[in-house]
Amino acid sequence: MAVDVFDADVLIGFLNRDDAHHAEAVRRVRGALAPGSRRQVCAVNYSEVLIGPLRRDRADVVRGMIERLGIDVVSVDAALAERAADVRAATDLTLPGAYALATAGMIADRRPDDVVLETFDERVRRAHQRLRRRASG
């Protein structure tokens, strides 16, 4: 069973028709809806997605999207926090980027070939590839 882990930028692009990445975000989210797949977003990245809609009193739109798409919000516990700190120390990514990467990494520890990190952030994508190569090598 594949697991798609979403960075905030993809979900923001999905929600915002004026976003430069909207069409690609729609394609990625729809691709993650394949039967038998799971979708996840770290609570830290989920909070990023909520910021703009909260400013416009539209957080209900985000909550509805998360529910309709069956995206599980992964809670931050000590293990995930430590993993994100380790990722940040090793990569200099932003803390939210490190949380997206750490969330994907925790799943990949159990099922390395079934995890897709959905992000538009090239630094996050490259760090994810480096860390996966290091873990498999």
N, C-alpha and C positions, 0 to 999 in steps of 0.2 A: 504494500500500500504506500503510495507516494505521499509525501508531506510537503506542502508549499508553505514556507515561512515568509511572511510579508514584512518588508521594511515599510515605514510610514509613507515614503514618497510614492509608492505604487498605489496605495489605497487613497492617498490624497489626489493623485492623478485620476484615479477611477471616479472619484466623487465630483471632480471639478472639470466641467466641459471646456473651460478656458485654459486649462493646464497644458503646457507644451507636450506633456507625455500622455495626455488623455487616451488617445487611440491605442497606444501600446499598453497602457494600464488596463484598458478594457479587454484587450486580447489576452493579457497575462492572467487576469482574474477569471475570465471565462475558461481559459485553459486549465486552471486549477480546479474547476468544477467537475472534472472527469469522475465518472463513477468509481467509487472505492478510494478516492483520494481524500486527504485531510488538509485543512487549512488552519494556520496558526499565526498569531501576531503576539509579540511580547507586550505586556502591559505598558512598558515604557513607550514603545512605538505607538501603541493604541492611544496613549495620552497625547502624542504629537498630532495624530490624525484629528483628535477632538478640538484642538486649540482654535482653529479658524471657525468651525461651526459654533463653538461656544460663544465666540465673540459676536456672532449673528443670531444667537439664541436658536441654533439649529442642531444641537447635539443629538436630538432625536433621529435625525437623518443618518448619522453615523451609527448609532446604536441599532437602528433598523437594518442598515446594510450589513453590519457584523452578524446579526441574527439570521437574516435571509440567506446570506452566503455560507452560513455554517462555519464561521471563522472562530476558533477557540482563542480566547485571550489567556495567554500563559502568565500566571502570577510570578512575581519576582520573589524568590526565596534566597536563602544564603548561598546555596550552590550556584544559582544563576548569577547572582551579584558577583560572586568571586570569579566566575568564568568571564563575565563581562569586563571586570577589572583587569583580568589577565589579558584579554583580547585588546583592551585599550592600551595597556602598557606595552604590548608587543607590536601594535600597529599605529598608534597615535590617531586612531579614528575618533570621531566624536563619541560621547558616551551612548547616545541613542543608536548610532551605527554599531557600536560594540555590543549592545544588547541584542540587536537583530542577529548579528553574527553568532553571538553566544547561544541564542535560542536555537538557531539552526545547528550549531555544533553539538548541543546537548542531545538533540534528536539523532544526529549523525553518529554519535557514539554508539547508539543502539542499532541503527540501520543506515550505514554510510552511503549506500547507493540510492536511497529513496528520498533524499532531501534536496529540495530546490529552494534557494534563497532568492526571492523576488525583490530586486532593488534596481533603481536607476543610478545609484551612487557608484561610480566607477571604482572609487577607493574601497568601498565595502565589498564589491564584487571581486576585485583583485585579492584583497585580504582573505576572502572566503576561499578562493582557489588555492592560495599559498598554504593556508592552514589545513585544507583538505589533503593537499599533496604531502605535507609534513606528517599528518596523521596516518596516511596510507603507506608512507615510505619507511 
